[in-house]
Amino acid sequence: KPIFGVEGYLLRESELIDMEQTYVVFDLETTGLKPEQCEIIEVGAVKLKDGVIVDRFQTFVNDGVVIPSNITELTGITTDMLAGSPNTREVLTQFNAFCEGCCLVAHNAEFDMGFVRYHGGRFELSFNHPYADTLMLARNLMHDLPNHKLDTLCEALGVVLKEHHRAADDAAATSEVFLKLLDMIRALGLNQLPIRTELTKQ
């Protein structure tokens, strides 16, 4: 049945790349859920090459924001802890350089990618990297779990999650989860990873 005046496009949900990549697995802590209204307060990341962590990135971010009490309760991060930290422009410039040439990975990646793309765009920094989502991968590979939250995956896979909702610890744990998910993909006889790009996200 035609719908007059409507134009539609069919886009792929994901693309496939060879799994032998250098990855940056990262996590953000923020003051809320919407990048247009909220700020990044911590960035944590690890760089994986050949299944081994070869570099790390961690910093608080200080743009003079007052951290809401509910965020302090969730993360343990207080406004005082941000004192002396670099601002968003400095942090995202450094993080962009850290990620150069890499495939990004995050748990519930749309959230983290939304923040780095929005706030990076404020300073003409492009985060158009391909990215993989451990949440999406786990949903497709681990059907017997009650949910696919990061702490649930860590428990199921025997990964130690030290301080949940702290960027550096979440990124390190996510990297271990990601490597185990890659092993599951290889066990299926596959050698390609489904990733997303800005084109597939639209």
Disulfide bonds with the S-S distance in Angstrom:
none
